Amino acid sequence: MKNMKKIPTFNSEKDEREFWELHDSMEFIDWKEAKKALFPNLKKSTKTISLRLPADMLDKIKIKANTLDIPYQSLIKMVIQRGLQNM
């Protein structure tokens, strides 16, 4: 293993960002020793889909969502999630 430079202490995130914009991390970190990190609390990524619904069904969904004071897309996701749990 080659001698690695010591990562300096930063006073702010801005200082750290500026430092890494000007320096190569290979001088400071032996990436061969890196381990895969897990982040279980990250928000799930979403994927946009196209879903065709009858107009009257969508109107009913929007009215119900409005009475619950939530966006209609959120209501659709809630209904799908409940349906999956009951499968």
PyMOL Python script that loads the backbone (N, CA, C, O; Angstrom):
from pymol import cmd

cmd.read_pdbstr("""\
ATOM      1  N   MET A   1       0.845  -1.189   0.000  1.00  0.00           N
ATOM      2  CA  MET A   1       0.000   0.000   0.000  1.00  0.00           C
ATOM      3  C   MET A   1       0.883   1.243   0.000  1.00  0.00           C
ATOM      4  O   MET A   1       1.813   1.358   0.799  1.00  0.00           O
ATOM      5  N   LYS A   2       0.585   2.155  -0.892  1.00  0.00           N
ATOM      6  CA  LYS A   2       1.375   3.378  -0.959  1.00  0.00           C
ATOM      7  C   LYS A   2       0.976   4.330   0.161  1.00  0.00           C
ATOM      8  O   LYS A   2      -0.096   4.193   0.750  1.00  0.00           O
ATOM      9  N   ASN A   3       1.839   5.291   0.451  1.00  0.00           N
ATOM     10  CA  ASN A   3       1.539   6.268   1.501  1.00  0.00           C
ATOM     11  C   ASN A   3       0.443   7.205   1.031  1.00  0.00           C
ATOM     12  O   ASN A   3       0.543   7.840  -0.019  1.00  0.00           O
ATOM     13  N   MET A   4      -0.600   7.274   1.834  1.00  0.00           N
ATOM     14  CA  MET A   4      -1.739   8.131   1.515  1.00  0.00           C
ATOM     15  C   MET A   4      -1.594   9.454   2.252  1.00  0.00           C
ATOM     16  O   MET A   4      -1.093   9.504   3.375  1.00  0.00           O
ATOM     17  N   LYS A   5      -2.039  10.516   1.606  1.00  0.00           N
ATOM     18  CA  LYS A   5      -2.069  11.817   2.268  1.00  0.00           C
ATOM     19  C   LYS A   5      -3.203  11.817   3.279  1.00  0.00           C
ATOM     20  O   LYS A   5      -4.196  11.109   3.116  1.00  0.00           O
ATOM     21  N   LYS A   6      -3.044  12.618   4.327  1.00  0.00           N
ATOM     22  CA  LYS A   6      -4.076  12.732   5.353  1.00  0.00           C
ATOM     23  C   LYS A   6      -5.153  13.704   4.882  1.00  0.00           C
ATOM     24  O   LYS A   6      -4.851  14.793   4.396  1.00  0.00           O
ATOM     25  N   ILE A   7      -6.417  13.295   5.033  1.00  0.00           N
ATOM     26  CA  ILE A   7      -7.536  14.174   4.668  1.00  0.00           C
ATOM     27  C   ILE A   7      -7.612  15.281   5.715  1.00  0.00           C
ATOM     28  O   ILE A   7      -7.672  15.002   6.912  1.00  0.00           O
ATOM     29  N   PRO A   8      -7.609  16.539   5.267  1.00  0.00           N
ATOM     30  CA  PRO A   8      -7.649  17.636   6.236  1.00  0.00           C
ATOM     31  C   PRO A   8      -9.003  17.735   6.938  1.00  0.00           C
ATOM     32  O   PRO A   8      -9.999  17.163   6.495  1.00  0.00           O
ATOM     33  N   THR A   9      -9.010  18.473   8.035  1.00  0.00           N
ATOM     34  CA  THR A   9     -10.248  18.773   8.738  1.00  0.00           C
ATOM     35  C   THR A   9     -10.846  20.023   8.093  1.00  0.00           C
ATOM     36  O   THR A   9     -10.143  20.999   7.832  1.00  0.00           O
ATOM     37  N   PHE A  10     -12.145  19.977   7.844  1.00  0.00           N
ATOM     38  CA  PHE A  10     -12.803  21.085   7.164  1.00  0.00           C
ATOM     39  C   PHE A  10     -13.673  21.856   8.141  1.00  0.00           C
ATOM     40  O   PHE A  10     -14.257  21.281   9.061  1.00  0.00           O
ATOM     41  N   ASN A  11     -13.753  23.163   7.932  1.00  0.00           N
ATOM     42  CA  ASN A  11     -14.577  24.019   8.788  1.00  0.00           C
ATOM     43  C   ASN A  11     -16.033  24.049   8.353  1.00  0.00           C
ATOM     44  O   ASN A  11     -16.919  24.384   9.139  1.00  0.00           O
ATOM     45  N   SER A  12     -16.273  23.694   7.089  1.00  0.00           N
ATOM     46  CA  SER A  12     -17.647  23.725   6.588  1.00  0.00           C
ATOM     47  C   SER A  12     -17.763  22.755   5.419  1.00  0.00           C
ATOM     48  O   SER A  12     -16.765  22.304   4.858  1.00  0.00           O
ATOM     49  N   GLU A  13     -18.991  22.453   5.071  1.00  0.00           N
ATOM     50  CA  GLU A  13     -19.237  21.597   3.907  1.00  0.00           C
ATOM     51  C   GLU A  13     -18.749  22.280   2.636  1.00  0.00           C
ATOM     52  O   GLU A  13     -18.260  21.626   1.715  1.00  0.00           O
ATOM     53  N   LYS A  14     -18.886  23.597   2.597  1.00  0.00           N
ATOM     54  CA  LYS A  14     -18.416  24.380   1.440  1.00  0.00           C
ATOM     55  C   LYS A  14     -16.906  24.217   1.265  1.00  0.00           C
ATOM     56  O   LYS A  14     -16.423  24.019   0.150  1.00  0.00           O
ATOM     57  N   ASP A  15     -16.160  24.300   2.376  1.00  0.00           N
ATOM     58  CA  ASP A  15     -14.706  24.123   2.323  1.00  0.00           C
ATOM     59  C   ASP A  15     -14.346  22.722   1.817  1.00  0.00           C
ATOM     60  O   ASP A  15     -13.440  22.555   1.000  1.00  0.00           O
ATOM     61  N   GLU A  16     -15.068  21.731   2.315  1.00  0.00           N
ATOM     62  CA  GLU A  16     -14.799  20.360   1.886  1.00  0.00           C
ATOM     63  C   GLU A  16     -15.098  20.187   0.400  1.00  0.00           C
ATOM     64  O   GLU A  16     -14.318  19.567  -0.324  1.00  0.00           O
ATOM     65  N   ARG A  17     -16.210  20.724  -0.050  1.00  0.00           N
ATOM     66  CA  ARG A  17     -16.584  20.623  -1.465  1.00  0.00           C
ATOM     67  C   ARG A  17     -15.513  21.266  -2.351  1.00  0.00           C
ATOM     68  O   ARG A  17     -15.122  20.701  -3.373  1.00  0.00           O
ATOM     69  N   GLU A  18     -15.044  22.451  -1.951  1.00  0.00           N
ATOM     70  CA  GLU A  18     -14.011  23.143  -2.726  1.00  0.00           C
ATOM     71  C   GLU A  18     -12.714  22.342  -2.748  1.00  0.00           C
ATOM     72  O   GLU A  18     -12.030  22.288  -3.770  1.00  0.00           O
ATOM     73  N   PHE A  19     -12.379  21.723  -1.625  1.00  0.00           N
ATOM     74  CA  PHE A  19     -11.171  20.907  -1.556  1.00  0.00           C
ATOM     75  C   PHE A  19     -11.235  19.759  -2.562  1.00  0.00           C
ATOM     76  O   PHE A  19     -10.300  19.555  -3.337  1.00  0.00           O
ATOM     77  N   TRP A  20     -12.353  19.001  -2.548  1.00  0.00           N
ATOM     78  CA  TRP A  20     -12.464  17.825  -3.409  1.00  0.00           C
ATOM     79  C   TRP A  20     -12.613  18.190  -4.877  1.00  0.00           C
ATOM     80  O   TRP A  20     -12.349  17.365  -5.751  1.00  0.00           O
ATOM     81  N   GLU A  21     -13.035  19.421  -5.157  1.00  0.00           N
ATOM     82  CA  GLU A  21     -13.084  19.864  -6.553  1.00  0.00           C
ATOM     83  C   GLU A  21     -11.676  20.034  -7.123  1.00  0.00           C
ATOM     84  O   GLU A  21     -11.475  19.961  -8.335  1.00  0.00           O
ATOM     85  N   LEU A  22     -10.708  20.260  -6.238  1.00  0.00           N
ATOM     86  CA  LEU A  22      -9.336  20.520  -6.679  1.00  0.00           C
ATOM     87  C   LEU A  22      -8.370  19.366  -6.440  1.00  0.00           C
ATOM     88  O   LEU A  22      -7.235  19.411  -6.913  1.00  0.00           O
ATOM     89  N   HIS A  23      -8.798  18.329  -5.714  1.00  0.00           N
ATOM     90  CA  HIS A  23      -7.903  17.222  -5.364  1.00  0.00           C
ATOM     91  C   HIS A  23      -8.475  15.879  -5.805  1.00  0.00           C
ATOM     92  O   HIS A  23      -9.689  15.679  -5.827  1.00  0.00           O
ATOM     93  N   ASP A  24      -7.586  14.980  -6.150  1.00  0.00           N
ATOM     94  CA  ASP A  24      -7.970  13.624  -6.541  1.00  0.00           C
ATOM     95  C   ASP A  24      -8.044  12.753  -5.292  1.00  0.00           C
ATOM     96  O   ASP A  24      -7.084  12.685  -4.524  1.00  0.00           O
ATOM     97  N   SER A  25      -9.170  12.093  -5.088  1.00  0.00           N
ATOM     98  CA  SER A  25      -9.342  11.268  -3.888  1.00  0.00           C
ATOM     99  C   SER A  25      -8.370  10.101  -3.848  1.00  0.00           C
ATOM    100  O   SER A  25      -8.118   9.555  -2.774  1.00  0.00           O
ATOM    101  N   MET A  26      -7.814   9.701  -4.998  1.00  0.00           N
ATOM    102  CA  MET A  26      -6.869   8.575  -5.038  1.00  0.00           C
ATOM    103  C   MET A  26      -5.614   8.868  -4.206  1.00  0.00           C
ATOM    104  O   MET A  26      -4.933   7.939  -3.773  1.00  0.00           O
ATOM    105  N   GLU A  27      -5.309  10.137  -3.983  1.00  0.00           N
ATOM    106  CA  GLU A  27      -4.149  10.500  -3.171  1.00  0.00           C
ATOM    107  C   GLU A  27      -4.432  10.324  -1.679  1.00  0.00           C
ATOM    108  O   GLU A  27      -3.503  10.281  -0.873  1.00  0.00           O
ATOM    109  N   PHE A  28      -5.714  10.222  -1.306  1.00  0.00           N
ATOM    110  CA  PHE A  28      -6.101  10.220   0.096  1.00  0.00           C
ATOM    111  C   PHE A  28      -6.777   8.916   0.549  1.00  0.00           C
ATOM    112  O   PHE A  28      -6.782   8.593   1.737  1.00  0.00           O
ATOM    113  N   ILE A  29      -7.340   8.183  -0.399  1.00  0.00           N
ATOM    114  CA  ILE A  29      -8.120   7.000  -0.060  1.00  0.00           C
ATOM    115  C   ILE A  29      -7.681   5.825  -0.912  1.00  0.00           C
ATOM    116  O   ILE A  29      -7.545   5.949  -2.129  1.00  0.00           O
ATOM    117  N   ASP A  30      -7.458   4.679  -0.272  1.00  0.00           N
ATOM    118  CA  ASP A  30      -7.144   3.454  -0.998  1.00  0.00           C
ATOM    119  C   ASP A  30      -8.476   2.776  -1.329  1.00  0.00           C
ATOM    120  O   ASP A  30      -9.043   2.066  -0.500  1.00  0.00           O
ATOM    121  N   TRP A  31      -8.966   3.003  -2.546  1.00  0.00           N
ATOM    122  CA  TRP A  31     -10.284   2.515  -2.933  1.00  0.00           C
ATOM    123  C   TRP A  31     -10.345   0.993  -3.016  1.00  0.00           C
ATOM    124  O   TRP A  31     -11.436   0.425  -3.063  1.00  0.00           O
ATOM    125  N   LYS A  32      -9.193   0.324  -3.036  1.00  0.00           N
ATOM    126  CA  LYS A  32      -9.190  -1.149  -3.034  1.00  0.00           C
ATOM    127  C   LYS A  32      -9.679  -1.678  -1.681  1.00  0.00           C
ATOM    128  O   LYS A  32     -10.129  -2.819  -1.581  1.00  0.00           O
ATOM    129  N   GLU A  33      -9.587  -0.855  -0.662  1.00  0.00           N
ATOM    130  CA  GLU A  33     -10.024  -1.237   0.688  1.00  0.00           C
ATOM    131  C   GLU A  33     -11.473  -0.837   0.964  1.00  0.00           C
ATOM    132  O   GLU A  33     -12.004  -1.127   2.036  1.00  0.00           O
ATOM    133  N   ALA A  34     -12.105  -0.180   0.010  1.00  0.00           N
ATOM    134  CA  ALA A  34     -13.476   0.309   0.211  1.00  0.00           C
ATOM    135  C   ALA A  34     -14.450  -0.862   0.334  1.00  0.00           C
ATOM    136  O   ALA A  34     -14.265  -1.908  -0.287  1.00  0.00           O
ATOM    137  N   LYS A  35     -15.467  -0.669   1.128  1.00  0.00           N
ATOM    138  CA  LYS A  35     -16.510  -1.675   1.313  1.00  0.00           C
ATOM    139  C   LYS A  35     -17.833  -1.087   0.860  1.00  0.00           C
ATOM    140  O   LYS A  35     -18.050   0.123   0.941  1.00  0.00           O
ATOM    141  N   LYS A  36     -18.716  -1.952   0.383  1.00  0.00           N
ATOM    142  CA  LYS A  36     -20.028  -1.522  -0.064  1.00  0.00           C
ATOM    143  C   LYS A  36     -20.821  -0.993   1.128  1.00  0.00           C
ATOM    144  O   LYS A  36     -20.851  -1.618   2.188  1.00  0.00           O
ATOM    145  N   ALA A  37     -21.454   0.146   0.949  1.00  0.00           N
ATOM    146  CA  ALA A  37     -22.242   0.766   2.024  1.00  0.00           C
ATOM    147  C   ALA A  37     -23.729   0.544   1.763  1.00  0.00           C
ATOM    148  O   ALA A  37     -24.180   0.566   0.618  1.00  0.00           O
ATOM    149  N   LEU A  38     -24.473   0.333   2.826  1.00  0.00           N
ATOM    150  CA  LEU A  38     -25.918   0.199   2.737  1.00  0.00           C
ATOM    151  C   LEU A  38     -26.556   1.388   3.443  1.00  0.00           C
ATOM    152  O   LEU A  38     -26.104   1.794   4.513  1.00  0.00           O
ATOM    153  N   PHE A  39     -27.594   1.939   2.852  1.00  0.00           N
ATOM    154  CA  PHE A  39     -28.298   3.081   3.411  1.00  0.00           C
ATOM    155  C   PHE A  39     -29.786   2.735   3.499  1.00  0.00           C
ATOM    156  O   PHE A  39     -30.566   3.133   2.634  1.00  0.00           O
ATOM    157  N   PRO A  40     -30.181   2.003   4.532  1.00  0.00           N
ATOM    158  CA  PRO A  40     -31.568   1.510   4.606  1.00  0.00           C
ATOM    159  C   PRO A  40     -32.617   2.594   4.806  1.00  0.00           C
ATOM    160  O   PRO A  40     -33.795   2.346   4.549  1.00  0.00           O
ATOM    161  N   ASN A  41     -32.240   3.773   5.249  1.00  0.00           N
ATOM    162  CA  ASN A  41     -33.228   4.818   5.522  1.00  0.00           C
ATOM    163  C   ASN A  41     -33.413   5.808   4.376  1.00  0.00           C
ATOM    164  O   ASN A  41     -34.129   6.800   4.512  1.00  0.00           O
ATOM    165  N   LEU A  42     -32.761   5.530   3.248  1.00  0.00           N
ATOM    166  CA  LEU A  42     -32.939   6.425   2.107  1.00  0.00           C
ATOM    167  C   LEU A  42     -34.329   6.261   1.522  1.00  0.00           C
ATOM    168  O   LEU A  42     -34.904   5.173   1.547  1.00  0.00           O
ATOM    169  N   LYS A  43     -34.851   7.336   1.004  1.00  0.00           N
ATOM    170  CA  LYS A  43     -36.164   7.304   0.369  1.00  0.00           C
ATOM    171  C   LYS A  43     -36.076   6.454  -0.900  1.00  0.00           C
ATOM    172  O   LYS A  43     -35.119   6.562  -1.667  1.00  0.00           O
ATOM    173  N   LYS A  44     -37.074   5.620  -1.107  1.00  0.00           N
ATOM    174  CA  LYS A  44     -37.087   4.765  -2.285  1.00  0.00           C
ATOM    175  C   LYS A  44     -37.130   5.612  -3.551  1.00  0.00           C
ATOM    176  O   LYS A  44     -37.798   6.644  -3.609  1.00  0.00           O
ATOM    177  N   SER A  45     -36.400   5.150  -4.561  1.00  0.00           N
ATOM    178  CA  SER A  45     -36.470   5.857  -5.834  1.00  0.00           C
ATOM    179  C   SER A  45     -37.792   5.515  -6.509  1.00  0.00           C
ATOM    180  O   SER A  45     -38.357   4.445  -6.284  1.00  0.00           O
ATOM    181  N   THR A  46     -38.266   6.412  -7.319  1.00  0.00           N
ATOM    182  CA  THR A  46     -39.543   6.210  -7.991  1.00  0.00           C
ATOM    183  C   THR A  46     -39.321   6.159  -9.495  1.00  0.00           C
ATOM    184  O   THR A  46     -38.312   6.641 -10.010  1.00  0.00           O
ATOM    185  N   LYS A  47     -40.262   5.581 -10.169  1.00  0.00           N
ATOM    186  CA  LYS A  47     -40.216   5.492 -11.622  1.00  0.00           C
ATOM    187  C   LYS A  47     -41.554   5.986 -12.158  1.00  0.00           C
ATOM    188  O   LYS A  47     -42.612   5.586 -11.672  1.00  0.00           O
ATOM    189  N   THR A  48     -41.502   6.840 -13.141  1.00  0.00           N
ATOM    190  CA  THR A  48     -42.705   7.377 -13.745  1.00  0.00           C
ATOM    191  C   THR A  48     -43.304   6.348 -14.700  1.00  0.00           C
ATOM    192  O   THR A  48     -42.603   5.748 -15.514  1.00  0.00           O
ATOM    193  N   ILE A  49     -44.616   6.161 -14.581  1.00  0.00           N
ATOM    194  CA  ILE A  49     -45.321   5.262 -15.492  1.00  0.00           C
ATOM    195  C   ILE A  49     -46.499   6.003 -16.102  1.00  0.00           C
ATOM    196  O   ILE A  49     -46.909   7.059 -15.618  1.00  0.00           O
ATOM    197  N   SER A  50     -47.029   5.437 -17.161  1.00  0.00           N
ATOM    198  CA  SER A  50     -48.241   5.970 -17.773  1.00  0.00           C
ATOM    199  C   SER A  50     -49.349   4.965 -17.502  1.00  0.00           C
ATOM    200  O   SER A  50     -49.197   3.774 -17.773  1.00  0.00           O
ATOM    201  N   LEU A  51     -50.449   5.443 -16.972  1.00  0.00           N
ATOM    202  CA  LEU A  51     -51.562   4.573 -16.610  1.00  0.00           C
ATOM    203  C   LEU A  51     -52.840   5.174 -17.175  1.00  0.00           C
ATOM    204  O   LEU A  51     -53.199   6.307 -16.856  1.00  0.00           O
ATOM    205  N   ARG A  52     -53.519   4.412 -18.010  1.00  0.00           N
ATOM    206  CA  ARG A  52     -54.771   4.896 -18.600  1.00  0.00           C
ATOM    207  C   ARG A  52     -55.933   4.432 -17.721  1.00  0.00           C
ATOM    208  O   ARG A  52     -56.105   3.240 -17.468  1.00  0.00           O
ATOM    209  N   LEU A  53     -56.717   5.394 -17.268  1.00  0.00           N
ATOM    210  CA  LEU A  53     -57.899   5.124 -16.453  1.00  0.00           C
ATOM    211  C   LEU A  53     -59.120   5.729 -17.124  1.00  0.00           C
ATOM    212  O   LEU A  53     -59.010   6.753 -17.799  1.00  0.00           O
ATOM    213  N   PRO A  54     -60.279   5.114 -16.950  1.00  0.00           N
ATOM    214  CA  PRO A  54     -61.492   5.758 -17.453  1.00  0.00           C
ATOM    215  C   PRO A  54     -61.660   7.122 -16.774  1.00  0.00           C
ATOM    216  O   PRO A  54     -61.369   7.275 -15.588  1.00  0.00           O
ATOM    217  N   ALA A  55     -62.123   8.087 -17.526  1.00  0.00           N
ATOM    218  CA  ALA A  55     -62.241   9.456 -17.014  1.00  0.00           C
ATOM    219  C   ALA A  55     -63.092   9.525 -15.759  1.00  0.00           C
ATOM    220  O   ALA A  55     -62.757  10.250 -14.822  1.00  0.00           O
ATOM    221  N   ASP A  56     -64.203   8.771 -15.728  1.00  0.00           N
ATOM    222  CA  ASP A  56     -65.073   8.829 -14.551  1.00  0.00           C
ATOM    223  C   ASP A  56     -64.386   8.233 -13.319  1.00  0.00           C
ATOM    224  O   ASP A  56     -64.615   8.691 -12.199  1.00  0.00           O
ATOM    225  N   MET A  57     -63.539   7.205 -13.524  1.00  0.00           N
ATOM    226  CA  MET A  57     -62.797   6.629 -12.399  1.00  0.00           C
ATOM    227  C   MET A  57     -61.802   7.641 -11.848  1.00  0.00           C
ATOM    228  O   MET A  57     -61.681   7.799 -10.633  1.00  0.00           O
ATOM    229  N   LEU A  58     -61.096   8.320 -12.731  1.00  0.00           N
ATOM    230  CA  LEU A  58     -60.124   9.322 -12.298  1.00  0.00           C
ATOM    231  C   LEU A  58     -60.823  10.463 -11.562  1.00  0.00           C
ATOM    232  O   LEU A  58     -60.311  10.969 -10.564  1.00  0.00           O
ATOM    233  N   ASP A  59     -61.992  10.865 -12.055  1.00  0.00           N
ATOM    234  CA  ASP A  59     -62.757  11.911 -11.372  1.00  0.00           C
ATOM    235  C   ASP A  59     -63.121  11.483  -9.946  1.00  0.00           C
ATOM    236  O   ASP A  59     -63.006  12.277  -9.013  1.00  0.00           O
ATOM    237  N   LYS A  60     -63.556  10.236  -9.778  1.00  0.00           N
ATOM    238  CA  LYS A  60     -63.900   9.727  -8.447  1.00  0.00           C
ATOM    239  C   LYS A  60     -62.679   9.691  -7.532  1.00  0.00           C
ATOM    240  O   LYS A  60     -62.761  10.018  -6.349  1.00  0.00           O
ATOM    241  N   ILE A  61     -61.554   9.290  -8.100  1.00  0.00           N
ATOM    242  CA  ILE A  61     -60.306   9.251  -7.321  1.00  0.00           C
ATOM    243  C   ILE A  61     -59.942  10.660  -6.860  1.00  0.00           C
ATOM    244  O   ILE A  61     -59.573  10.858  -5.702  1.00  0.00           O
ATOM    245  N   LYS A  62     -60.043  11.624  -7.748  1.00  0.00           N
ATOM    246  CA  LYS A  62     -59.692  13.008  -7.403  1.00  0.00           C
ATOM    247  C   LYS A  62     -60.636  13.571  -6.338  1.00  0.00           C
ATOM    248  O   LYS A  62     -60.201  14.285  -5.434  1.00  0.00           O
ATOM    249  N   ILE A  63     -61.930  13.247  -6.446  1.00  0.00           N
ATOM    250  CA  ILE A  63     -62.891  13.720  -5.441  1.00  0.00           C
ATOM    251  C   ILE A  63     -62.571  13.107  -4.079  1.00  0.00           C
ATOM    252  O   ILE A  63     -62.564  13.808  -3.067  1.00  0.00           O
ATOM    253  N   LYS A  64     -62.304  11.791  -4.052  1.00  0.00           N
ATOM    254  CA  LYS A  64     -61.974  11.123  -2.786  1.00  0.00           C
ATOM    255  C   LYS A  64     -60.682  11.688  -2.194  1.00  0.00           C
ATOM    256  O   LYS A  64     -60.604  11.942  -0.992  1.00  0.00           O
ATOM    257  N   ALA A  65     -59.675  11.883  -3.037  1.00  0.00           N
ATOM    258  CA  ALA A  65     -58.403  12.445  -2.566  1.00  0.00           C
ATOM    259  C   ALA A  65     -58.615  13.835  -1.992  1.00  0.00           C
ATOM    260  O   ALA A  65     -58.015  14.188  -0.977  1.00  0.00           O
ATOM    261  N   ASN A  66     -59.453  14.615  -2.626  1.00  0.00           N
ATOM    262  CA  ASN A  66     -59.736  15.966  -2.147  1.00  0.00           C
ATOM    263  C   ASN A  66     -60.381  15.930  -0.759  1.00  0.00           C
ATOM    264  O   ASN A  66     -60.054  16.749   0.100  1.00  0.00           O
ATOM    265  N   THR A  67     -61.311  14.968  -0.540  1.00  0.00           N
ATOM    266  CA  THR A  67     -61.943  14.876   0.783  1.00  0.00           C
ATOM    267  C   THR A  67     -60.932  14.451   1.855  1.00  0.00           C
ATOM    268  O   THR A  67     -61.074  14.798   3.027  1.00  0.00           O
ATOM    269  N   LEU A  68     -59.904  13.691   1.433  1.00  0.00           N
ATOM    270  CA  LEU A  68     -58.854  13.268   2.372  1.00  0.00           C
ATOM    271  C   LEU A  68     -57.727  14.292   2.470  1.00  0.00           C
ATOM    272  O   LEU A  68     -56.814  14.138   3.282  1.00  0.00           O
ATOM    273  N   ASP A  69     -57.788  15.334   1.647  1.00  0.00           N
ATOM    274  CA  ASP A  69     -56.782  16.397   1.603  1.00  0.00           C
ATOM    275  C   ASP A  69     -55.388  15.853   1.281  1.00  0.00           C
ATOM    276  O   ASP A  69     -54.392  16.216   1.906  1.00  0.00           O
ATOM    277  N   ILE A  70     -55.359  14.966   0.278  1.00  0.00           N
ATOM    278  CA  ILE A  70     -54.077  14.431  -0.206  1.00  0.00           C
ATOM    279  C   ILE A  70     -54.076  14.505  -1.731  1.00  0.00           C
ATOM    280  O   ILE A  70     -55.141  14.545  -2.346  1.00  0.00           O
ATOM    281  N   PRO A  71     -52.897  14.523  -2.344  1.00  0.00           N
ATOM    282  CA  PRO A  71     -52.845  14.495  -3.813  1.00  0.00           C
ATOM    283  C   PRO A  71     -53.423  13.171  -4.339  1.00  0.00           C
ATOM    284  O   PRO A  71     -53.261  12.122  -3.716  1.00  0.00           O
ATOM    285  N   TYR A  72     -54.089  13.238  -5.481  1.00  0.00           N
ATOM    286  CA  TYR A  72     -54.732  12.031  -5.988  1.00  0.00           C
ATOM    287  C   TYR A  72     -53.726  10.936  -6.349  1.00  0.00           C
ATOM    288  O   TYR A  72     -54.044   9.750  -6.264  1.00  0.00           O
ATOM    289  N   GLN A  73     -52.506  11.333  -6.754  1.00  0.00           N
ATOM    290  CA  GLN A  73     -51.485  10.320  -7.045  1.00  0.00           C
ATOM    291  C   GLN A  73     -51.118   9.553  -5.771  1.00  0.00           C
ATOM    292  O   GLN A  73     -50.868   8.348  -5.817  1.00  0.00           O
ATOM    293  N   SER A  74     -51.086  10.253  -4.639  1.00  0.00           N
ATOM    294  CA  SER A  74     -50.790   9.597  -3.365  1.00  0.00           C
ATOM    295  C   SER A  74     -51.887   8.610  -3.000  1.00  0.00           C
ATOM    296  O   SER A  74     -51.612   7.525  -2.488  1.00  0.00           O
ATOM    297  N   LEU A  75     -53.129   8.990  -3.265  1.00  0.00           N
ATOM    298  CA  LEU A  75     -54.242   8.079  -2.992  1.00  0.00           C
ATOM    299  C   LEU A  75     -54.124   6.824  -3.850  1.00  0.00           C
ATOM    300  O   LEU A  75     -54.328   5.714  -3.357  1.00  0.00           O
ATOM    301  N   ILE A  76     -53.802   6.989  -5.110  1.00  0.00           N
ATOM    302  CA  ILE A  76     -53.634   5.830  -5.992  1.00  0.00           C
ATOM    303  C   ILE A  76     -52.544   4.910  -5.450  1.00  0.00           C
ATOM    304  O   ILE A  76     -52.723   3.693  -5.415  1.00  0.00           O
ATOM    305  N   LYS A  77     -51.411   5.483  -5.026  1.00  0.00           N
ATOM    306  CA  LYS A  77     -50.322   4.664  -4.465  1.00  0.00           C
ATOM    307  C   LYS A  77     -50.766   3.948  -3.196  1.00  0.00           C
ATOM    308  O   LYS A  77     -50.409   2.790  -2.981  1.00  0.00           O
ATOM    309  N   MET A  78     -51.539   4.625  -2.359  1.00  0.00           N
ATOM    310  CA  MET A  78     -52.022   3.993  -1.121  1.00  0.00           C
ATOM    311  C   MET A  78     -52.929   2.804  -1.432  1.00  0.00           C
ATOM    312  O   MET A  78     -52.813   1.751  -0.806  1.00  0.00           O
ATOM    313  N   VAL A  79     -53.821   2.972  -2.392  1.00  0.00           N
ATOM    314  CA  VAL A  79     -54.751   1.900  -2.754  1.00  0.00           C
ATOM    315  C   VAL A  79     -53.980   0.714  -3.341  1.00  0.00           C
ATOM    316  O   VAL A  79     -54.270  -0.437  -3.014  1.00  0.00           O
ATOM    317  N   ILE A  80     -53.011   0.989  -4.198  1.00  0.00           N
ATOM    318  CA  ILE A  80     -52.198  -0.093  -4.776  1.00  0.00           C
ATOM    319  C   ILE A  80     -51.429  -0.823  -3.670  1.00  0.00           C
ATOM    320  O   ILE A  80     -51.379  -2.053  -3.659  1.00  0.00           O
ATOM    321  N   GLN A  81     -50.828  -0.066  -2.734  1.00  0.00           N
ATOM    322  CA  GLN A  81     -50.070  -0.678  -1.642  1.00  0.00           C
ATOM    323  C   GLN A  81     -50.961  -1.586  -0.801  1.00  0.00           C
ATOM    324  O   GLN A  81     -50.561  -2.700  -0.464  1.00  0.00           O
ATOM    325  N   ARG A  82     -52.160  -1.126  -0.460  1.00  0.00           N
ATOM    326  CA  ARG A  82     -53.089  -1.945   0.321  1.00  0.00           C
ATOM    327  C   ARG A  82     -53.464  -3.211  -0.450  1.00  0.00           C
ATOM    328  O   ARG A  82     -53.547  -4.297   0.125  1.00  0.00           O
ATOM    329  N   GLY A  83     -53.687  -3.062  -1.744  1.00  0.00           N
ATOM    330  CA  GLY A  83     -54.019  -4.226  -2.571  1.00  0.00           C
ATOM    331  C   GLY A  83     -52.889  -5.237  -2.594  1.00  0.00           C
ATOM    332  O   GLY A  83     -53.134  -6.442  -2.538  1.00  0.00           O
ATOM    333  N   LEU A  84     -51.644  -4.759  -2.678  1.00  0.00           N
ATOM    334  CA  LEU A  84     -50.502  -5.674  -2.669  1.00  0.00           C
ATOM    335  C   LEU A  84     -50.379  -6.400  -1.338  1.00  0.00           C
ATOM    336  O   LEU A  84     -50.024  -7.578  -1.305  1.00  0.00           O
ATOM    337  N   GLN A  85     -50.667  -5.713  -0.248  1.00  0.00           N
ATOM    338  CA  GLN A  85     -50.572  -6.348   1.073  1.00  0.00           C
ATOM    339  C   GLN A  85     -51.631  -7.421   1.251  1.00  0.00           C
ATOM    340  O   GLN A  85     -51.423  -8.379   1.996  1.00  0.00           O
ATOM    341  N   ASN A  86     -52.762  -7.275   0.578  1.00  0.00           N
ATOM    342  CA  ASN A  86     -53.848  -8.242   0.687  1.00  0.00           C
ATOM    343  C   ASN A  86     -53.770  -9.388  -0.291  1.00  0.00           C
ATOM    344  O   ASN A  86     -54.642 -10.257  -0.290  1.00  0.00           O
ATOM    345  N   MET A  87     -52.748  -9.415  -1.125  1.00  0.00           N
ATOM    346  CA  MET A  87     -52.602 -10.482  -2.132  1.00  0.00           C
ATOM    347  C   MET A  87     -52.151 -11.772  -1.481  1.00  0.00           C
ATOM    348  O   MET A  87     -51.974 -12.780  -2.165  1.00  0.00           O
TER     349      MET A  87
END
""", "prot")
cmd.dss("prot")
cmd.show_as("cartoon", "prot")
cmd.util.cbc("prot")
cmd.orient("prot")
